[in-house]
Amino acid sequence: AQSVTQPDIHITVSEGASLELRCNYSYGATPYLFWYVQSPGQGLQLLLKYFSGDTLVQGIKGFEAEFKRSQSSFNLRKPSVHWSDAAEYFCAVGAKKEYGNKLVFGAGTILRVKS
Amino acid sequence: ETGVTQTPRHLVMGMTNKKSLKCEQHLGHNAMYWYKQSAKKPLELMFVYNFKEQTENNSVPSRFSPECPNSSHLFLHLHTLQPEDSALYLCASSQAPGPFLEKFGQGTRLTVV
């Protein structure tokens, strides 16, 4: 069964600094990988996804993520964080099934941005 | 606005009440999902519907009863809930069987007293 680990529960970065959020997954086949962001009181918004091909994936809001098969990782990065990036970030791995698909989420990382 | 609308946004109910959560999408998606998000726990998939048919029930207690009358609407009927059922309930939709989940609703914050 697939699983996702986000080792950092909270991360605090200064506005303008770079950001890396870690994600490790466990899945027997080629994974489908995702990053979602959730602002307080809101639903989840898809930032980016990896299905195949180029291992460096570009997403919305200036985010990118790199798939590293050897490390079973899919870390999220942003070169310069803005105060509006403060939110909770979820990594997820997907299993493609005959009827519908199933996502397994990590526990999330709360990002705080200090000015 | 994501295209997936959940009502109500907030709900407080007693343990003996019966209430329903509603989810609606007009994105042309044919798969709909209920997730439970509790504090300090990963999102838990509860139910999956594909083309109005339930294809997954993730060992959810019977006090939660889903209903999908058509591909655009999804309900979660609640009865005799427990305080530990208090959580954010998220609905999502996608174009099954792939790609994956694309749109989430904003959720219903449920408090059981």
Interface residues (C-beta under 8 A of the other chain):
Chain A: V4 Y32 F34 Y36 G41 Q42 G43 L44 Q45 L46 K49 F51 F90 G94 K96 K97 E98 Y99 G100 N101 K102 L103 V104 F105 G106 A107 G108
Chain B: T2 V4 Q6 A31 K40 K41 P42 L43 L45 V48 Y49 N50 E53 T55 E56 L90 A92 S94 A96 P97 G98 P99 F100 L101 E102 F104 G105 Q106 G107 R109
